[in-house]
Amino acid sequence: MSSEYRALLKKLKLTGPLAFVDLHKFDRNAKKMADLVRPSGLHIRVATKSLRVPELIQRVLNSDPIYRGLMCFSAQEALFLSEQGFNDFLIAYPTVCPQDLSALKKIHDQGKEVYLVVDSIAHLEALSSIFQNSSRPFRVLFEVDLSLRLGPLVVGVRRSPLRTTEQVLELVRHIQSISSLKFSGFMAYEAQVAGVGDRNPFKPLLSKLLKPLRHFSAKKIAQKREQLKSRILAEFPQTEFLFNGGGTGSLSFNLPENQTLTELTAGSGFYCPHLFDYYSNFNLEAAAFFALQVVRQPEPHWFTCLGGGFIASGEPNWDRIPRPEANMKLSGFEAAGEVQTPVYSRTENLAIGDSVIFRHAKAGELMERFNDVVLIQDGKVTANAKTYRGFGQCYF
């Protein structure tokens, strides 16, 4: 398939660096995830950080009614998307920045659905002061820590300090006295299930442990979420309840929780970056790519491309490096560089000006590198869609 993309870019006289999305594959990924979740009766909230292209966010929402609402990573991002015509926002990361709180108030006062995830009294105090004169209470969700703690070992991510039902109840009781805020449910993200592949070729020993660990952790998480919801509703039976869980990597694990969760989240699965090749529980298609231009051939079988050092966030490792076409490999010494990326191939005879196709390790981070993304369908360019960066947006 990479050779077909290369031929298409050459025919269209498009040279890298550029990002492109195969819309057929993008749409098939959206359909596959929708079909997977549909029997559960849950809906899917779209994780915008994994797309970062408003046109493609809207495309997902238009593709199937199962996709409802956005999960944003920044209040400023939510305000920008609100101005683009979107309406339902869950901001998944707490903030007390005055500019962020003003952005939330602006969305809220327009009558749009907006929630902020919090986990402390400090967060509630900051919010209460900004919303005290609003005509209706501002909705908040409490995030519950779902990391697996085995003695001193933490398996998962360090997010919320709320680890026990009693800690959560204490915060729910506290918010009852704040008239400007309304407790509206929970976010409970299982990073050690959703965000970790269990067949990673760069971590073969760890991968052998991760598959049973993911299943064990998913079982414990389901029990914890069910117990939490039962306790909260027993004490506060009139609570309007949104309960968000999951991610692309854990959708299949979450389906039995349809009596506890009210919605799931998906984002990376639409583009399917190469880190998502390393999951045993689903099979999606690579839909987002970037192309680099060959500008040098320093010796036989080596082709040096311009740019390419688009390294993904997270634990430094070879699985965070962009991956070239199947019949090419990177230099172990240079890898993907800031201004040049050499690739080696014994089978390809590339010329100066030809393209080499890469996949990023993660999804939305690729779009931070480009002002627009080329949308390809049926061998044609259908549009150039602006990324957040192309709209002049930069959050953190």
LINZIDA-V811102 format. One record per run of one state. SS is the DSSP state (H for helix, E for strand, - for the rest). FROM is the first residue (numbers start at 1). TO is the last residue. Records with the same first field share a line. If there is no record, write none. Layout:
SS=FROM-TO / FROM-TO
This chain:
-=1-1 / 12-17 / 39-42 / 51-53 / 64-66 / 73-74 / 84-87 / 92-97 / 110-112 / 119-120 / 132-137 / 144-147 / 151-152 / 156-164 / 176-180 / 189-190 / 195-203 / 236-241 / 246-247 / 258-262 / 267-267 / 272-273 / 279-287 / 300-301 / 307-317 / 321-322 / 325-328 / 331-339 / 345-354 / 360-363 / 370-371 / 378-379 / 387-388 / 392-396
H=2-11 / 23-38 / 48-50 / 54-63 / 75-83 / 98-109 / 121-131 / 165-175 / 191-194 / 204-235 / 248-257 / 268-271 / 274-278 / 318-320 / 364-369 / 389-391
E=18-22 / 43-47 / 67-72 / 88-91 / 113-118 / 138-143 / 148-150 / 153-155 / 181-188 / 242-245 / 263-266 / 288-299 / 302-306 / 323-324 / 329-330 / 340-344 / 355-359 / 372-377 / 380-386
